[in-house]
Each structure stands twice: as structure tokens, then as C-alpha cells.
Amino acid sequence: MRTINARNMLHLHGNQIKQSLRKGLQLAFVFCCLLQWQLPTVYAQFNQGSNLNYLDFQQKNYYFGITLGYNASDYRIFHSKEFIRNDSFARAESITGPGFNLGIVSNLKVGEYFDIRFLPTLSFTEHNIRYTPPGQGGRIVTRPIESVLVELPFHVRYKSAPYHDFRLFVIGGVKYSFDVASDSRTRQAAGLVKIAPTDFQVEYGAGIQFFFPYFIFSPEIKVSQGLNNILIFNDRLEQSTVLEKVLSRTFTLSIHFEG
């Protein structure tokens, strides 16, 4: 039995905090760049008169579209008491993996400033859980988890007042997802950490609408946070016993084409 290494524990939690801060700064940077790119054009057009493209879409109570996106996914890992007592792993951490989304947009307007949105999406994601042994001579073990998710997000969107074919918005909602490629039920994965195929997440984000004559172009940034523990516990597998809870976490940059 190895003694508790407080420095390693602090280092582990510090890395998680740094990753969260880095994602928040990246989100803010992208949003500010979009604003800086578009605001000069907005002010020039606003001074010229009416926003005809916006008025055309204002007459529609609902519309549809497609969405394309890039996602970066990882897990929020909580360690069990066995992690302190085990001799095999000094660290267990999640490594962010890339992916992409393809989906359909359904938008229902509720008044001037609110929308209800349903975006069924096919999402390809990649996660990795990395186990680092104590000392310098051990072998690092990585558990890759590739998923093909059918996602069903429901969002409420609040939009700002329009400024000549330009509008800001924020979104919030929930999402249910099911992994159609999950190996949690296969015999080949008996010796691996298993993740549940279903997940329930809360989502929030922001974006910009650009109104063109025939469609609406909307770049959007969004964060998804899992609410339920997706770890399938296996008391006969040490890689599983050192984990108490695993929550999903995803950052998505999407582009919507609606009309």
C-alpha cells in the first residue's frame, strides 16, 4: 500500500481547473473575434436604413435548416477511495478528443425575442482515459472510447433586438444522447472500463445571426455538461474501482444554415 501523495492530488485537480479555464478563455476569444469582425459592417449598415432581409424572415413562425459542427469532448473524473489505496496508478485523467456533428434544425418562434429549438444530431466523438503509474518506469495505459451519438437537444433561445440583418443570441437547454457504437454490452470489452451508452446533459451557449436574402447564417459556441454518472462500475477491474464517478463534457463550435 502506497502513502497518500498530496502533491500528486493537488496537481491532478489543478490540471482540471486549468483545462476548464482554458476552454472558457477559448470560448470568449472566439466570440470576441466574431464581434470585432462584424461590428464595423453592422454600424455602417444600420446608418443606411432598414434591414430588409430580417423583415422577410420575421414573417415566418417556424423554419428549418442544417447544422455542421466541430466538438472537443472529455470526461470530468471523480476518484474513489480506492484510488488513494491502489499501488498501480498515480494518476487517472481524461484526454480531450476531437469530433464533428451533423444535424437538422427545427425552429419555432415564440414572440419577438424567444425561439424553441429542436436539433436532432449525429455526433462523432472521441474520449480517452489515461492511467499513469507511479514512478518513471511504468507503462502508461490509455483507454480510448470512440462514440457515434444520436443526440436530441431541446433549446430555448433568447435573441437581441436586430441591427440591420445582425442579431446576437444566447441559448440554454437539455440534451439526451444515445451511443449506437457503445461497447458496453460486448464481451470483447470485458477487461476494459465501460461507459454507459445513454447520457443526459445541460447545454448553454451564444452566437450571432446574419440574415441573407435566402437563408440565415448562424455561428454558435456551446458547452454541454453531463448530469448523470456514466461509469459502469466493475469491482473486478482495478481501472474501474479507482473511479467513483464520470461525467461527460463537450465544447462545440457549430454553423447553422436556416431558412
C-alpha positions as CSV (number, residue, x, y, z in Angstrom):
1,M,0.0,0.0,0.0
2,R,1.4,3.4,-1.0
3,T,1.1,6.5,1.1
4,I,-1.1,9.4,0.1
5,N,0.8,11.8,-2.2
6,A,-0.8,15.2,-1.6
7,R,1.3,16.9,-4.3
8,N,0.0,14.5,-6.9
9,M,-3.6,15.0,-5.8
10,L,-3.2,18.8,-6.0
11,H,-1.5,18.6,-9.3
12,L,-4.4,16.5,-10.7
13,H,-7.1,18.9,-9.6
14,G,-5.0,21.8,-10.8
15,N,-4.9,20.4,-14.3
16,Q,-8.7,20.0,-14.3
17,I,-9.1,23.6,-13.3
18,K,-6.6,24.8,-15.9
19,Q,-8.4,22.8,-18.6
20,S,-11.8,24.4,-17.6
21,L,-10.2,27.9,-17.6
22,R,-8.6,27.3,-21.0
23,K,-11.9,26.3,-22.6
24,G,-13.6,29.3,-21.1
25,L,-10.9,31.6,-22.5
26,Q,-11.1,30.0,-25.9
27,L,-14.8,30.4,-26.0
28,A,-14.6,34.1,-25.0
29,F,-11.8,34.7,-27.6
30,V,-13.8,33.2,-30.5
31,F,-16.9,35.2,-29.5
32,C,-14.9,38.5,-29.3
33,C,-13.3,37.8,-32.7
34,L,-16.7,37.3,-34.3
35,L,-18.0,40.6,-32.8
36,Q,-14.9,42.5,-33.9
37,W,-15.2,41.2,-37.4
38,Q,-18.8,42.1,-37.8
39,L,-19.4,45.2,-35.8
40,P,-18.0,47.8,-38.3
41,T,-20.3,46.4,-41.0
42,V,-23.2,46.5,-38.6
43,Y,-22.8,50.1,-37.7
44,A,-22.4,51.1,-41.4
45,Q,-25.5,49.2,-42.5
46,F,-27.5,50.4,-39.5
47,N,-26.9,54.1,-40.6
48,Q,-28.1,53.4,-44.1
49,G,-31.7,52.4,-43.3
50,S,-34.0,49.4,-43.0
51,N,-32.9,45.8,-42.6
52,L,-34.9,44.2,-45.5
53,N,-33.6,40.6,-45.1
54,Y,-34.5,40.5,-41.4
55,L,-38.1,41.7,-42.2
56,D,-38.6,38.8,-44.6
57,F,-37.7,36.2,-42.0
58,Q,-39.7,38.0,-39.3
59,Q,-42.9,36.9,-41.1
60,K,-42.1,33.2,-40.6
61,N,-43.4,31.5,-37.4
62,Y,-41.1,28.5,-38.0
63,Y,-38.3,27.4,-40.2
64,F,-35.8,24.5,-40.7
65,G,-32.2,24.1,-41.6
66,I,-29.0,22.1,-41.2
67,T,-26.2,22.3,-38.7
68,L,-22.5,21.4,-39.0
69,G,-20.1,21.4,-36.1
70,Y,-16.7,20.6,-34.5
71,N,-16.7,19.2,-31.0
72,A,-14.0,18.6,-28.4
73,S,-15.0,16.1,-25.7
74,D,-13.6,14.9,-22.4
75,Y,-14.7,13.5,-19.1
76,R,-14.9,15.0,-15.6
77,I,-13.4,12.3,-13.5
78,F,-14.0,11.8,-9.7
79,H,-11.7,9.4,-7.9
80,S,-12.9,6.8,-5.4
81,K,-11.3,5.9,-2.1
82,E,-9.6,3.0,-3.8
83,F,-7.6,5.5,-5.9
84,I,-5.7,6.6,-2.7
85,R,-5.0,3.0,-1.7
86,N,-4.1,1.5,-5.0
87,D,-0.4,0.8,-6.0
88,S,-0.8,0.7,-9.7
89,F,-1.9,4.2,-10.8
90,A,-0.6,7.6,-9.6
91,R,-3.0,9.5,-11.9
92,A,-6.2,8.9,-13.8
93,E,-7.2,11.7,-16.2
94,S,-9.3,12.4,-19.2
95,I,-7.7,13.5,-22.5
96,T,-9.7,15.7,-24.8
97,G,-10.6,14.2,-28.2
98,P,-11.9,15.8,-31.5
99,G,-15.1,15.1,-33.3
100,F,-17.8,16.5,-35.6
101,N,-21.6,16.9,-35.7
102,L,-24.2,16.8,-38.5
103,G,-27.8,17.6,-37.7
104,I,-31.2,19.2,-38.6
105,V,-32.5,22.4,-37.2
106,S,-36.2,22.9,-36.3
107,N,-37.0,26.4,-35.0
108,L,-40.4,27.7,-33.6
109,K,-40.7,31.4,-32.9
110,V,-42.4,32.4,-29.7
111,G,-42.9,36.2,-29.7
112,E,-40.3,38.7,-30.9
113,Y,-37.3,37.5,-28.8
114,F,-37.7,33.8,-28.0
115,D,-37.4,30.6,-30.0
116,I,-37.9,27.0,-29.1
117,R,-35.4,24.8,-31.0
118,F,-35.1,21.0,-31.6
119,L,-31.8,19.9,-33.2
120,P,-31.6,16.1,-33.8
121,T,-27.9,15.5,-34.4
122,L,-25.5,12.7,-35.3
123,S,-22.3,13.3,-33.4
124,F,-18.9,11.5,-33.7
125,T,-16.8,11.9,-30.6
126,E,-13.6,10.6,-29.1
127,H,-12.6,10.3,-25.4
128,N,-9.6,8.9,-23.7
129,I,-8.9,7.9,-20.1
130,R,-5.2,7.8,-19.3
131,Y,-3.8,5.9,-16.3
132,T,-0.2,6.9,-15.3
133,P,1.7,4.6,-13.0
134,P,3.8,5.8,-10.1
135,G,7.5,6.5,-10.7
136,Q,9.2,6.8,-14.1
137,G,9.5,3.2,-15.3
138,G,5.8,2.1,-15.5
139,R,3.7,1.8,-18.6
140,I,1.0,4.4,-19.3
141,V,-2.3,2.8,-20.1
142,T,-4.9,4.6,-22.3
143,R,-8.5,3.6,-22.6
144,P,-9.8,5.1,-25.9
145,I,-13.6,5.5,-26.2
146,E,-15.0,6.3,-29.7
147,S,-18.7,7.0,-29.9
148,V,-21.3,7.6,-32.5
149,L,-24.1,9.5,-30.7
150,V,-27.7,10.2,-31.6
151,E,-28.4,13.5,-29.8
152,L,-31.8,15.0,-29.1
153,P,-31.2,18.6,-27.8
154,F,-34.1,21.0,-26.9
155,H,-33.1,24.6,-26.5
156,V,-34.7,27.9,-25.7
157,R,-33.1,30.8,-27.5
158,Y,-33.2,34.5,-26.5
159,K,-32.4,37.0,-29.2
160,S,-31.3,40.6,-29.0
161,A,-33.0,43.4,-31.0
162,P,-32.0,43.3,-34.6
163,Y,-29.5,45.8,-36.1
164,H,-29.8,45.6,-39.9
165,D,-29.5,41.9,-40.6
166,F,-27.4,41.2,-37.5
167,R,-28.6,39.7,-34.2
168,L,-26.9,38.2,-31.1
169,F,-28.5,35.4,-29.1
170,V,-27.9,33.1,-26.1
171,I,-29.2,29.5,-25.7
172,G,-30.0,27.2,-22.9
173,G,-31.5,23.7,-22.7
174,V,-31.1,20.0,-22.2
175,K,-29.9,17.1,-24.4
176,Y,-30.5,13.3,-24.4
177,S,-27.9,11.2,-26.2
178,F,-27.5,7.5,-27.1
179,D,-24.3,5.9,-28.2
180,V,-25.1,3.5,-31.1
181,A,-21.5,2.3,-31.2
182,S,-21.1,1.6,-27.5
183,D,-19.0,-1.4,-26.5
184,S,-20.6,-1.5,-23.0
185,R,-22.5,-4.7,-23.9
186,T,-19.9,-6.6,-25.8
187,R,-17.8,-9.5,-24.4
188,Q,-14.7,-8.2,-26.0
189,A,-14.8,-5.2,-23.7
190,A,-14.9,-7.3,-20.5
191,G,-11.4,-6.2,-19.4
192,L,-12.0,-2.5,-20.1
193,V,-13.5,0.4,-18.3
194,K,-17.1,0.7,-19.6
195,I,-19.1,3.8,-20.2
196,A,-23.0,3.8,-20.3
197,P,-24.5,4.3,-23.8
198,T,-27.0,6.9,-22.6
199,D,-26.4,10.4,-21.2
200,F,-28.4,13.4,-20.2
201,Q,-26.7,16.9,-20.4
202,V,-27.5,20.5,-19.8
203,E,-26.3,22.9,-22.5
204,Y,-25.7,26.7,-22.8
205,G,-24.0,28.9,-25.3
206,A,-24.2,32.0,-27.5
207,G,-24.0,33.0,-31.2
208,I,-24.8,35.5,-33.9
209,Q,-27.4,35.6,-36.7
210,F,-26.6,37.0,-40.1
211,F,-29.7,37.5,-42.3
212,F,-29.1,37.0,-46.0
213,P,-31.8,37.1,-48.8
214,Y,-32.4,33.4,-48.9
215,F,-31.1,32.0,-45.6
216,I,-29.8,32.8,-42.0
217,F,-26.2,32.0,-41.3
218,S,-25.6,31.5,-37.5
219,P,-22.2,30.6,-36.0
220,E,-22.7,29.3,-32.4
221,I,-20.5,28.2,-29.5
222,K,-21.9,25.8,-26.9
223,V,-20.9,23.9,-23.8
224,S,-22.5,20.7,-22.7
225,Q,-22.2,19.3,-19.1
226,G,-23.3,15.8,-18.2
227,L,-25.6,15.4,-15.2
228,N,-25.6,11.6,-14.6
229,N,-22.8,9.2,-13.8
230,I,-22.0,7.3,-17.0
231,L,-19.4,5.0,-15.4
232,I,-20.4,1.3,-15.5
233,F,-18.7,0.1,-12.3
234,N,-16.8,-3.2,-12.3
235,D,-15.5,-4.3,-8.9
236,R,-13.2,-6.9,-10.6
237,L,-11.4,-4.3,-12.7
238,E,-8.8,-2.0,-11.0
239,Q,-9.1,0.7,-13.6
240,S,-12.8,0.9,-12.7
241,T,-12.5,0.7,-9.0
242,V,-10.3,3.7,-8.7
243,L,-13.1,5.8,-10.3
244,E,-16.1,6.9,-8.4
245,K,-18.0,9.0,-11.0
246,V,-17.5,10.0,-14.6
247,L,-19.4,13.0,-16.2
248,S,-19.3,13.9,-19.8
249,R,-18.2,17.4,-21.0
250,T,-18.2,18.8,-24.6
251,F,-17.4,22.1,-26.3
252,T,-19.0,22.6,-29.7
253,L,-18.5,25.2,-32.4
254,S,-21.4,25.0,-34.8
255,I,-22.6,26.7,-38.0
256,H,-26.3,26.7,-38.7
257,F,-27.9,27.4,-42.1
258,E,-31.6,28.1,-41.6
259,G,-34.5,29.4,-43.7
